[in-house]
Amino acid sequence: MNGNGERGGEAFSPSSFGALAANPEKWALFLDIDGTLVDIAPTPDAVEAPAGLAASLAVVMTGLGGALALVTGRGIGFVDRLFHPHCFPLAGLHGAELRLPGGRTIAIEPSPAFLQAKAALHAGAASLPGVIVEDKGVAVAVHYRLAPHHRDSVEALMREAAVRAGPRWSLQSGKMLVELKPAAADKGEALKSFMRGAPFAGRQPLAVGDDLTDEDMFAAAIAHGGRAIRIGDGNARTLAAGRIGTPAHMRTLLASLADTWERDRR
Ligand SMILES: O=P(O)(O)OC[C@H]1O[C@H](O[C@H]2O[C@H](CO)[C@@H](O)[C@H](O)[C@H]2O)[C@H](O)[C@@H](O)[C@@H]1O
């Protein structure tokens, strides 16, 4: 539900990004990756960053005085390969890994119980054809996009894994996947960590995401006096008051913001 108690939120007009262009010193931008910046693909490794996206992000980050962070379920290594050669401030694994401006990195370590749970998951998923285990180190995602009929089995497997891993790990559902991740990590806490330090502190956060896991980030952005935008068709229940239809539209808005600032610099 959005701030007005409605589903979905209002369509976000392209000109609203003008608020960032007009007052860049007032805003901080927090961006999810899968389903927000890049299109959803059949498998986790099949995603691609379209030409120009990383460069647009870099220009927008500079325009905002550095106040841009990516907030994602992906790990830092994956994101750096996706946006090579850029290394953006980043909350990875839903906030279990943080790379703050200036490069300082903070990460939660896996426990022996979590490693055992992960090994059991690999073994259990091997008997479910089409199910993919994405091992991300201190988190693990099990995908059923290629085998939706295995959804119940995947959910049962994940519940068992959560019991094995113990209370420091928790389940997170997403688009055709279930993840086991550190319980202390969520995207809302990640946003708050960035907002405590320069150059984010004192700015108004604008959070953009497409999935259930982004709702924590939306709540934190709104609590900081900011705004939230959900990518998608508008049917999802969300806290976001704004909506953008597709990642392609989101990329267009970023590219035009980047163009505006590049033109001004010339
Ligand atoms: O927080 P995000 O950046 O949105 O990451 C969330 C998860 O995204 C990835 O899974 C999703 O995208 C895949 C590729 O498009 C798709 O195949 C899958 O069905 C989606 O759920 C990623 O693989 C996960 O690790 C992220 O947690």
The ligand as an SDF file (V2000), in Angstrom:
LIG
                    3D

 27 28  0  0  0  0  0  0  0  0999 V2000
   17.7000   -6.6290   -5.2650 O   0  0  0  0  0  0  0  0  0  0  0  0
   17.7960   -6.9060   -6.7290 P   0  0  0  0  0  0  0  0  0  0  0  0
   18.9220   -6.1980   -7.4080 O   0  0  0  0  0  0  0  0  0  0  0  0
   16.4750   -6.7120   -7.4270 O   0  0  0  0  0  0  0  0  0  0  0  0
   18.1270   -8.4770   -6.8150 O   0  0  0  0  0  0  0  0  0  0  0  0
   17.1110   -9.4240   -6.4530 C   0  0  0  0  0  0  0  0  0  0  0  0
   17.4950  -10.7920   -6.9930 C   0  0  0  0  0  0  0  0  0  0  0  0
   17.7030  -10.6140   -8.3810 O   0  0  0  0  0  0  0  0  0  0  0  0
   18.1450  -11.7310   -9.1220 C   0  0  0  0  0  0  0  0  0  0  0  0
   17.0470  -12.5960   -9.3330 O   0  0  0  0  0  0  0  0  0  0  0  0
   16.0550  -12.0060  -10.1560 C   0  0  0  0  0  0  0  0  0  0  0  0
   16.6330  -11.7090  -11.4380 O   0  0  0  0  0  0  0  0  0  0  0  0
   17.0590  -12.8570  -12.2020 C   0  0  0  0  0  0  0  0  0  0  0  0
   17.7100  -12.3480  -13.4750 C   0  0  0  0  0  0  0  0  0  0  0  0
   16.8690  -11.4660  -14.1360 O   0  0  0  0  0  0  0  0  0  0  0  0
   15.8130  -13.7190  -12.4900 C   0  0  0  0  0  0  0  0  0  0  0  0
   16.1860  -14.8700  -13.2590 O   0  0  0  0  0  0  0  0  0  0  0  0
   15.1770  -14.1380  -11.1690 C   0  0  0  0  0  0  0  0  0  0  0  0
   13.9700  -14.8650  -11.4040 O   0  0  0  0  0  0  0  0  0  0  0  0
   14.8550  -12.9110  -10.3180 C   0  0  0  0  0  0  0  0  0  0  0  0
   14.3550  -13.2740   -9.0250 O   0  0  0  0  0  0  0  0  0  0  0  0
   19.3140  -12.4180   -8.4830 C   0  0  0  0  0  0  0  0  0  0  0  0
   19.6000  -13.6240   -9.1580 O   0  0  0  0  0  0  0  0  0  0  0  0
   19.1500  -12.6050   -6.9820 C   0  0  0  0  0  0  0  0  0  0  0  0
   20.3720  -13.0440   -6.4150 O   0  0  0  0  0  0  0  0  0  0  0  0
   18.7800  -11.2730   -6.3560 C   0  0  0  0  0  0  0  0  0  0  0  0
   18.6180  -11.4120   -4.9610 O   0  0  0  0  0  0  0  0  0  0  0  0
  1  2  2  0
  2  3  1  0
  2  4  1  0
  2  5  1  0
  5  6  1  0
  6  7  1  0
  7  8  1  0
  7 26  1  0
  8  9  1  0
  9 10  1  0
  9 22  1  0
 10 11  1  0
 11 12  1  0
 11 20  1  0
 12 13  1  0
 13 14  1  0
 13 16  1  0
 14 15  1  0
 16 17  1  0
 16 18  1  0
 18 19  1  0
 18 20  1  0
 20 21  1  0
 22 23  1  0
 22 24  1  0
 24 25  1  0
 24 26  1  0
 26 27  1  0
M  END
$$$$
